[in-house]
Structures are given as structure tokens and as C-alpha cells.
Amino acid sequence: MRPIKVSIDTALCVVFYVSCLFYSFYKNYELSNENLQNYYYLEEGWSIFKGRRRDDYDWEWEIYKKYAISNVLLFVLHAFLFEIIRILRVKQISLALTIFGCGAVFYLYGYKVLLILILQNFTFFAVGQWTKSATVLWIKAFLWIALINTVKILFFYDQLNVVLDIDNDQLLEFSIIISWNVIKCTCFCLDRVNARSDQQSYKFLDLLGYSFYFPLLLFGPVIIYDRFKECQRVSWPLESVNTFERLKKLVLRLVVCYFWALVMEAGQHFFYINVIQLDLKLLHHVNLWALYGLGYLMGQFFYVKYVVFYGIGIAFGNFDGVIMPHKPICIGRVHLYSDMWKFFDRGLYEFLFKYIYTQLCTKTSSNIRKIFASSITFIFIYIWHGLYTFVMIWSALNWICIVMEGFVKSIFGTNSKLGALVGTHVFVLSVLSNFFFFAREEVGYIYIRRTYFESINNYFMLYAVAYCFFRTGEFIKSIDGDRKYSLKKSF
């Protein structure tokens, strides 16, 4: 292992960046008190943190946490039954996955939700079978996305939960599951259209087993079918690894997820980021250290959430022999937002890269064609996430920043100090764009206004810290040689 050399200016950047982070955390801790709006609506905190309430306004965390706790036995039963299937070398693996997954959906949500999900899978498979056209399949995918978005806007809480006989939390879970399934069905059917010699892996039962695979049903991450089909073989890649060794790894991975869940819960006792962002009047005049620290904490809490969510799915997937992508990369080390897209939600990136971007351009394509391909990719991201204003702004700004980042790379190079000086301007806008996604458009507008229009000093203060962040990210990336294997065995 070669020694790590750190230049003096890089070391100063790291120290300054870390110092600023801790000071901004302190300013947010000061804000997190009983003077906040909605403070007394927060739930009582842990007894060990006397007098501290817990910020329980993150609906996504609360719903997923409740789902994980209430369905522990289903996860255990899945792992047990799947292992029995492996030991007995049962050939009908897709049938077993389908029966268990459909049974779980029926138990959790009832027959109406189950029938809708089966119908979704059947319509995709039928269109692919009859037309054998990738174009028609994409039209079908966009029709399902349009239907989901229309129902969300017009009937979501007013009528749909009554029609489906489920509560509001279950309705949110169902909307997430059916959106994941759009990607799964599209991926499977496109692979089926392109498959020539491996048609045996693309039957309707295989699609159902893929879509209803329980550990990834709600939690994700979404994985392309090329990864998933490895677990459907009777003779599988992990056959030489005994059950006990794999079980130890499963338990260890779940313990890590539990640890990060505790970190998340403990952090919510001291940083009320969800409650603070609801108070727009406060954000208009709050201390800038607190404002930007709040933005950083939004990102970190978002990261920890998905380490837990995806970590559970990845743990069970690996145990079952699925070739899973790696967990999200910590956003506190990412200075290029092209890397954020590649290494945060790696499964979604693989889907976007394989089925959209590379279908529209190649490595040798012109820059204009690559920009066009990336624009189509981000249009899909926007439509799939939902036709909301904050999603549109977030998607558009991310696309603009990634295009600008490409120009900076081509002109200055990512490792030069001049490239860092220029690239940091793009990085600042990339960071600000995410506050539209983490919170909502009103919060994003406040960050934009206070950064670019309130005072030139505001921007220079943020730029100085962001430059040190940029240099720190470059340094970490220079000593980290394992990022690119995240796409191993993908295509």
C-alpha cells in the first residue's frame, strides 16, 4: 500500500471544511429548541435524552421504519423459505418467489392492490410479447407513469385509499411499489425483446418473481434484471458458500443497518431539520451558518435513510444470491454531481445508463448528442418521480450542472487547482438544487435568493467553504480506488 501524500493546501482545506461543518452543526443544534413552530407536536424523545423531543416529521422515514419493524417475520420467513429452496435444489424458483411475494402483498394490502400489481406486470409482458418493440414498451411505460401521476394528483387521499380499503400509510407504500415496478417491468421486457438465446429466463412467471421479490418490494434498491436472474438458477454463484457463512454476513449487514437507524433516530433528537424547514419566515433571516448547515444535514439525513432502506434489501439480496449493487456513497465526500448520480442510487443509475443513455449515444458520439441523451434521461427522472414543480426544478438544475461539469472537466481537468476554482461554482449550484428535492420549492427558492441575490458576501462565504469541500472530495477520490467496480457485472 503506497503512502498517502497530502499537500499543505489540501490539508488546510480539509481542516477548514471540517471546522465549518462542526460550527454549522452547532448553530443548528441551537435552533433545535422549544421556540420552533410545531415543537410541541413532536413526539416524546428517548428517556436517555432528558427533555429532548424527536423530530418525527420525516414521513418517509416513519413509514419505512414502521414497515420494517412490523414485517420482520416476513423477511425472516422469506430468507428461510428461499434457503430451503436452494438446499432442495427446487427448479421452480420464480414460482416460489411469486407465491411468497403475492402472498405478502395480499396479507399487507389486500386483494385489490395485488390484482393491480399483477395487471401491471401482465400488460407490460403482453405488450412485449405481441409487439416485440422497444419503442412500444417505452410508450407503455410512460402510459403507466402518466396513470400513476394522474391518480396521485386527482384521487390520491380523497378516494383511492377508500376504494382500495387501505390506510394512508399503506397508500404511500403502494404508490412507491407500483413506481418501482414500472422500472422493473420495463427493464425485464426490454431485455426479453433483445434476448436471443436465453428465452427460458423471460417467462411471465420470471417477471412476477422479479417484481414481487419481497426484500426489494418497497425498500429497493431497484436492480436491473440482468443482476436478478442470477438467483433463479438451480446451480447458482454462491453454491460453494455454506448457509452458516452467508447467514453470518446477513446478520452483520442487518446489524450495520440497525446501527445507522439508531444514529438516525438519535440525530433527530438534536437536529430538528424537518421542523426547521417548515418555518419559512425563520429561513428568510436565520444565520447563514445555520442555513447552510441545515442544507448539509438534510443531505446527510437523506443519505443515512437510504443506507438503512437499501441496506436491508441489499443484505437479503446478497444472502439469496442476487448480484446486488453497493450501498449509497456518503454525500459528504462527493464533489462532482455526476458521481452523485453514479454512486448514490447505483441500481437506478444502471437502469438509466443501460436502457436510456447508451441507447441514445455512445462514447464516440458528439458532445451535442451526449447532451441530448442526458436531457432525455433527466426528463425520464422528472416524469418518473412525479410531475411536481420541485422535482422539475431539481431535475433541470441537476442536468444543467452535470453538463456544465462536463465542460469544466474538458477544459481544466478535475485535478487542477484552476479546475477546482471554476468547478466549485458549478458544485455550489448543484448543492442548492438538491434543497428543492429534500424540502420543496419554497425552501429551494430561499436558498437561491439568499445565496445569489441577498448579498455578494453570502455567496463568497459559501463558495469558500464549498471550494474546501471540493478539494477535500478530490483528495478522498484520489485515494479511493473502488468506486468504479459498482458497475461490475452490469452490462
ZINOR-V446697 format. One record per residue. RES is the residue in one letter. D_FIRST is the distance of its C-alpha to the first C-alpha in Angstrom with 2 decimals. Layout:
res=RES d_first=D_FIRST
res=RES d_first=D_FIRST
//
This chain:
res=M d_first=0.00
res=R d_first=3.78
res=P d_first=6.52
res=I d_first=8.99
res=K d_first=12.32
res=V d_first=15.47
res=S d_first=18.82
res=I d_first=21.87
res=D d_first=23.71
res=T d_first=20.96
res=A d_first=20.74
res=L d_first=24.54
res=C d_first=24.66
res=V d_first=22.47
res=V d_first=24.64
res=F d_first=27.83
res=Y d_first=27.02
res=V d_first=26.25
res=S d_first=29.33
res=C d_first=31.51
res=L d_first=30.45
res=F d_first=31.45
res=Y d_first=34.68
res=S d_first=35.58
res=F d_first=34.97
res=Y d_first=37.36
res=K d_first=39.95
res=N d_first=39.82
res=Y d_first=40.22
res=E d_first=43.28
res=L d_first=44.70
res=S d_first=44.26
res=N d_first=47.55
res=E d_first=51.10
res=N d_first=52.23
res=L d_first=50.56
res=Q d_first=52.73
res=N d_first=52.62
res=Y d_first=51.06
res=Y d_first=53.67
res=Y d_first=53.04
res=L d_first=49.52
res=E d_first=49.22
res=E d_first=49.17
res=G d_first=45.73
res=W d_first=44.19
res=S d_first=46.18
res=I d_first=43.25
res=F d_first=43.20
res=K d_first=46.81
res=G d_first=48.56
res=R d_first=45.78
res=R d_first=46.63
res=R d_first=44.11
res=D d_first=43.85
res=D d_first=44.79
res=Y d_first=45.66
res=D d_first=42.69
res=W d_first=44.71
res=E d_first=41.81
res=W d_first=39.95
res=E d_first=43.20
res=I d_first=44.21
res=Y d_first=40.92
res=K d_first=40.65
res=K d_first=44.21
res=Y d_first=43.57
res=A d_first=40.55
res=I d_first=42.42
res=S d_first=45.68
res=N d_first=44.20
res=V d_first=41.90
res=L d_first=44.21
res=L d_first=44.09
res=F d_first=40.30
res=V d_first=40.53
res=L d_first=43.41
res=H d_first=41.58
res=A d_first=38.60
res=F d_first=41.06
res=L d_first=43.27
res=F d_first=40.51
res=E d_first=39.06
res=I d_first=42.57
res=I d_first=42.89
res=R d_first=39.72
res=I d_first=40.87
res=L d_first=44.31
res=R d_first=42.90
res=V d_first=45.31
res=K d_first=45.52
res=Q d_first=46.89
res=I d_first=43.68
res=S d_first=44.66
res=L d_first=48.05
res=A d_first=46.57
res=L d_first=44.24
res=T d_first=47.23
res=I d_first=49.55
res=F d_first=47.18
res=G d_first=46.15
res=C d_first=49.76
res=G d_first=50.89
res=A d_first=48.40
res=V d_first=49.54
res=F d_first=53.18
res=Y d_first=52.63
res=L d_first=50.84
res=Y d_first=52.80
res=G d_first=55.88
res=Y d_first=57.30
res=K d_first=57.72
res=V d_first=54.02
res=L d_first=53.28
res=L d_first=55.85
res=I d_first=54.51
res=L d_first=50.96
res=I d_first=52.37
res=L d_first=54.54
res=Q d_first=51.59
res=N d_first=49.78
res=F d_first=53.02
res=T d_first=53.88
res=F d_first=50.50
res=F d_first=50.71
res=A d_first=54.34
res=V d_first=53.76
res=G d_first=50.95
res=Q d_first=53.15
res=W d_first=56.21
res=T d_first=54.84
res=K d_first=51.56
res=S d_first=50.81
res=A d_first=47.58
res=T d_first=49.67
res=V d_first=52.05
res=L d_first=49.21
res=W d_first=47.79
res=I d_first=51.31
res=K d_first=51.52
res=A d_first=48.25
res=F d_first=49.54
res=L d_first=52.87
res=W d_first=51.21
res=I d_first=49.19
res=A d_first=52.44
res=L d_first=54.24
res=I d_first=51.64
res=N d_first=51.69
res=T d_first=55.49
res=V d_first=55.86
res=K d_first=53.44
res=I d_first=55.48
res=L d_first=58.97
res=F d_first=59.02
res=F d_first=55.84
res=Y d_first=57.07
res=D d_first=60.77
res=Q d_first=61.47
res=L d_first=58.53
res=N d_first=57.66
res=V d_first=61.35
res=V d_first=61.63
res=L d_first=58.58
res=D d_first=59.57
res=I d_first=56.20
res=D d_first=55.28
res=N d_first=53.42
res=D d_first=50.00
res=Q d_first=50.46
res=L d_first=51.56
res=L d_first=48.33
res=E d_first=46.34
res=F d_first=48.50
res=S d_first=47.94
res=I d_first=44.15
res=I d_first=44.42
res=I d_first=46.78
res=S d_first=44.59
res=W d_first=41.52
res=N d_first=43.84
res=V d_first=44.78
res=I d_first=41.22
res=K d_first=41.03
res=C d_first=44.43
res=T d_first=43.77
res=C d_first=40.47
res=F d_first=42.11
res=C d_first=45.24
res=L d_first=43.52
res=D d_first=41.42
res=R d_first=44.68
res=V d_first=46.43
res=N d_first=43.72
res=A d_first=43.32
res=R d_first=45.15
res=S d_first=44.28
res=D d_first=43.04
res=Q d_first=46.09
res=Q d_first=46.06
res=S d_first=43.17
res=Y d_first=45.16
res=K d_first=48.23
res=F d_first=49.63
res=L d_first=48.60
res=D d_first=44.96
res=L d_first=45.21
res=L d_first=46.70
res=G d_first=44.01
res=Y d_first=41.34
res=S d_first=43.20
res=F d_first=44.21
res=Y d_first=40.93
res=F d_first=41.26
res=P d_first=37.74
res=L d_first=37.33
res=L d_first=41.02
res=L d_first=40.78
res=F d_first=37.24
res=G d_first=35.52
res=P d_first=33.18
res=V d_first=35.12
res=I d_first=33.54
res=I d_first=34.76
res=Y d_first=36.85
res=D d_first=34.54
res=R d_first=32.12
res=F d_first=34.93
res=K d_first=36.87
res=E d_first=34.20
res=C d_first=35.50
res=Q d_first=39.06
res=R d_first=38.59
res=V d_first=40.08
res=S d_first=37.30
res=W d_first=34.24
res=P d_first=30.45
res=L d_first=29.90
res=E d_first=32.78
res=S d_first=30.69
res=V d_first=29.28
res=N d_first=31.95
res=T d_first=33.59
res=F d_first=32.48
res=E d_first=28.73
res=R d_first=29.27
res=L d_first=31.59
res=K d_first=29.04
res=K d_first=26.65
res=L d_first=29.67
res=V d_first=30.66
res=L d_first=27.20
res=R d_first=27.03
res=L d_first=30.59
res=V d_first=29.90
res=V d_first=27.18
res=C d_first=29.85
res=Y d_first=32.36
res=F d_first=30.16
res=W d_first=29.83
res=A d_first=33.56
res=L d_first=34.26
res=V d_first=32.19
res=M d_first=34.29
res=E d_first=37.51
res=A d_first=36.75
res=G d_first=35.83
res=Q d_first=39.16
res=H d_first=40.95
res=F d_first=39.70
res=F d_first=39.24
res=Y d_first=42.27
res=I d_first=40.84
res=N d_first=43.12
res=V d_first=46.22
res=I d_first=45.40
res=Q d_first=45.02
res=L d_first=48.48
res=D d_first=50.09
res=L d_first=50.37
res=K d_first=52.53
res=L d_first=49.85
res=L d_first=47.17
res=H d_first=49.51
res=H d_first=49.53
res=V d_first=46.69
res=N d_first=44.39
res=L d_first=41.74
res=W d_first=38.92
res=A d_first=40.22
res=L d_first=40.79
res=Y d_first=37.31
res=G d_first=35.78
res=L d_first=37.94
res=G d_first=36.56
res=Y d_first=32.94
res=L d_first=33.94
res=M d_first=35.75
res=G d_first=32.54
res=Q d_first=30.51
res=F d_first=33.29
res=F d_first=33.51
res=Y d_first=29.81
res=V d_first=30.14
res=K d_first=33.28
res=Y d_first=31.64
res=V d_first=28.64
res=V d_first=31.42
res=F d_first=33.71
res=Y d_first=31.29
res=G d_first=29.25
res=I d_first=32.37
res=G d_first=33.10
res=I d_first=29.55
res=A d_first=29.58
res=F d_first=32.89
res=G d_first=32.11
res=N d_first=29.02
res=F d_first=31.17
res=D d_first=33.82
res=G d_first=31.60
res=V d_first=31.60
res=I d_first=28.54
res=M d_first=28.01
res=P d_first=26.18
res=H d_first=23.63
res=K d_first=24.94
res=P d_first=25.59
res=I d_first=22.93
res=C d_first=23.63
res=I d_first=25.91
res=G d_first=24.79
res=R d_first=21.72
res=V d_first=23.59
res=H d_first=25.05
res=L d_first=26.22
res=Y d_first=28.91
res=S d_first=28.29
res=D d_first=25.01
res=M d_first=27.18
res=W d_first=29.36
res=K d_first=26.59
res=F d_first=24.50
res=F d_first=27.09
res=D d_first=29.70
res=R d_first=27.82
res=G d_first=30.72
res=L d_first=33.27
res=Y d_first=31.16
res=E d_first=31.00
res=F d_first=34.76
res=L d_first=35.45
res=F d_first=33.21
res=K d_first=34.50
res=Y d_first=38.14
res=I d_first=38.99
res=Y d_first=36.72
res=T d_first=36.01
res=Q d_first=39.68
res=L d_first=40.73
res=C d_first=38.33
res=T d_first=35.67
res=K d_first=32.82
res=T d_first=35.44
res=S d_first=38.00
res=S d_first=39.30
res=N d_first=38.09
res=I d_first=41.48
res=R d_first=41.11
res=K d_first=37.62
res=I d_first=39.08
res=F d_first=41.96
res=A d_first=39.74
res=S d_first=37.75
res=S d_first=41.10
res=I d_first=42.41
res=T d_first=39.27
res=F d_first=39.77
res=I d_first=43.48
res=F d_first=42.68
res=I d_first=40.40
res=Y d_first=43.32
res=I d_first=45.94
res=W d_first=43.95
res=H d_first=43.13
res=G d_first=46.81
res=L d_first=49.19
res=Y d_first=48.80
res=T d_first=48.82
res=F d_first=45.60
res=V d_first=43.76
res=M d_first=45.27
res=I d_first=44.20
res=W d_first=40.66
res=S d_first=40.32
res=A d_first=41.91
res=L d_first=39.85
res=N d_first=36.57
res=W d_first=37.67
res=I d_first=38.73
res=C d_first=35.49
res=I d_first=33.34
res=V d_first=35.64
res=M d_first=35.40
res=E d_first=31.63
res=G d_first=31.70
res=F d_first=33.93
res=V d_first=31.73
res=K d_first=28.69
res=S d_first=30.85
res=I d_first=32.33
res=F d_first=29.66
res=G d_first=26.29
res=T d_first=24.13
res=N d_first=21.80
res=S d_first=24.66
res=K d_first=26.26
res=L d_first=29.59
res=G d_first=28.41
res=A d_first=27.39
res=L d_first=30.80
res=V d_first=32.65
res=G d_first=30.49
res=T d_first=30.91
res=H d_first=34.63
res=V d_first=33.95
res=F d_first=31.50
res=V d_first=34.25
res=L d_first=36.73
res=S d_first=34.32
res=V d_first=33.88
res=L d_first=37.64
res=S d_first=38.39
res=N d_first=36.77
res=F d_first=39.23
res=F d_first=41.93
res=F d_first=40.16
res=F d_first=39.14
res=A d_first=42.63
res=R d_first=45.41
res=E d_first=46.85
res=E d_first=48.75
res=V d_first=45.60
res=G d_first=43.78
res=Y d_first=46.76
res=I d_first=46.61
res=Y d_first=42.99
res=I d_first=43.85
res=R d_first=46.97
res=R d_first=45.52
res=T d_first=42.54
res=Y d_first=44.39
res=F d_first=48.06
res=E d_first=48.59
res=S d_first=47.29
res=I d_first=45.10
res=N d_first=43.48
res=N d_first=42.31
res=Y d_first=40.39
res=F d_first=38.86
res=M d_first=37.75
res=L d_first=36.03
res=Y d_first=34.62
res=A d_first=33.05
res=V d_first=31.26
res=A d_first=30.34
res=Y d_first=28.93
res=C d_first=26.56
res=F d_first=25.76
res=F d_first=25.15
res=R d_first=22.79
res=T d_first=20.92
res=G d_first=20.71
res=E d_first=19.42
res=F d_first=16.64
res=I d_first=15.63
res=K d_first=15.99
res=S d_first=13.83
res=I d_first=10.70
res=D d_first=12.20
res=G d_first=11.91
res=D d_first=14.18
res=R d_first=17.54
res=K d_first=19.14
res=Y d_first=19.09
res=S d_first=21.80
res=L d_first=24.31
res=K d_first=23.41
res=K d_first=26.67
res=S d_first=28.74
res=F d_first=30.66
//
